[in-house]
């Protein structure tokens, strides 16, 4: 995660919270120095037993919301610095971009900073 020109005044570690398909995962904590590097994979699995038509799955994913939050461990409960929300279909299967890199391995998203950040 990059945030050019920003130094965090609080030095507590940060983590990325991810909520997708009704499941919550979070990364390990990293030092409070940009750029932040989260070098791990988060696994989300979900079975859709009653679906037969792929179009129905697409509709379900469009109504589900994927939420990512950048959180700093400031007591007592942590401080949300930035968030990203998008329907799960577009999050999991983004439109092709005219950028280099291997599809699926690199993603660029713009998080919305919180008012307190």
C-alpha positions in Angstrom: 0.0 0.0 0.0 1.4 3.3 -1.0 0.6 6.8 0.4 3.2 9.2 -1.1 4.4 11.9 1.1 2.6 10.6 4.3 4.3 9.9 7.6 2.2 8.3 10.3 2.4 10.2 13.6 1.3 7.1 15.5 3.9 4.3 15.2 1.7 1.3 16.1 1.6 -1.5 13.5 -1.1 -1.8 10.8 -3.0 -4.6 9.2 -5.5 -5.1 6.3 -8.9 -6.4 7.2 -10.8 -8.1 4.4 -14.5 -9.1 4.4 -15.6 -11.1 1.3 -18.4 -13.7 0.8 -19.5 -13.3 4.4 -16.1 -14.2 5.7 -13.6 -12.1 7.6 -9.8 -12.4 7.4 -6.9 -10.1 8.3 -3.3 -9.9 7.4 -0.3 -10.0 9.8 0.7 -6.7 11.2 3.4 -4.6 9.5 5.4 -1.6 10.7 3.8 1.9 10.3 6.0 3.0 7.4 4.8 3.5 3.8 4.9 1.7 1.5 3.3 -1.2 3.4 4.0 -4.7 2.2 1.5 -7.5 3.0 3.2 -10.6 1.5 0.6 -13.2 2.2 -2.4 -14.9 0.7 -5.9 -14.9 2.3 -8.1 -17.8 1.4 -11.9 -17.4 1.1 -14.0 -20.4 0.2 -17.8 -20.7 -0.3 -20.0 -23.3 -1.8 -23.2 -22.3 -3.5 -25.0 -25.7 -3.4 -28.4 -24.6 -4.7 -27.1 -22.7 -7.8 -27.2 -24.3 -11.2 -27.1 -21.3 -13.5 -23.8 -19.3 -13.6 -25.9 -16.2 -14.2 -27.5 -16.6 -10.8 -24.0 -16.7 -9.2 -23.1 -13.5 -11.0 -26.3 -11.9 -9.5 -25.4 -13.1 -6.0 -21.9 -11.7 -6.3 -23.2 -8.4 -7.5 -25.4 -8.0 -4.4 -22.6 -9.0 -2.0 -20.1 -6.3 -0.9 -16.4 -6.8 -0.5 -14.9 -4.5 2.2 -11.2 -3.8 2.8 -10.0 -1.7 5.7 -6.5 -0.5 6.6 -6.4 -0.5 10.4 -3.7 0.8 12.8 -3.5 -0.8 16.2 -4.2 2.3 18.3 -5.8 1.4 21.6 -8.5 0.6 22.6 -9.9 -1.0 19.4 -7.8 0.2 16.5 -8.2 3.1 14.1 -9.5 2.7 10.5 -7.3 4.8 8.3 -8.8 3.9 4.9 -11.6 1.7 3.4 -12.5 0.2 0.1 -16.0 -1.2 -0.8 -17.1 -2.7 -4.0 -19.6 -5.4 -5.1 -17.9 -8.8 -4.8 -18.3 -9.6 -8.5 -16.3 -6.5 -9.6 -13.7 -7.0 -6.8 -13.1 -10.7 -7.7 -13.3 -10.2 -11.5 -12.1 -6.7 -12.3 -12.4 -5.3 -15.8 -9.1 -5.7 -17.8 -6.9 -2.7 -17.5 -4.2 -1.4 -19.9 -1.5 -2.0 -17.4 1.4 -4.4 -17.3 1.6 -7.3 -14.8 0.2 -10.7 -14.4 -3.6 -10.8 -14.2 -4.7 -11.5 -10.7 -1.3 -11.1 -9.1 -1.3 -7.3 -9.0 -4.2 -5.0 -8.4 -4.5 -1.3 -8.0 -7.4 0.0 -6.0 -8.0 3.4 -4.5 -9.0 3.3 -0.9 -11.0 6.1 0.7 -9.3 7.7 3.6 -11.2 8.1 6.9 -11.9 11.6 8.2 -9.4 11.1 11.0 -6.5 10.2 8.7 
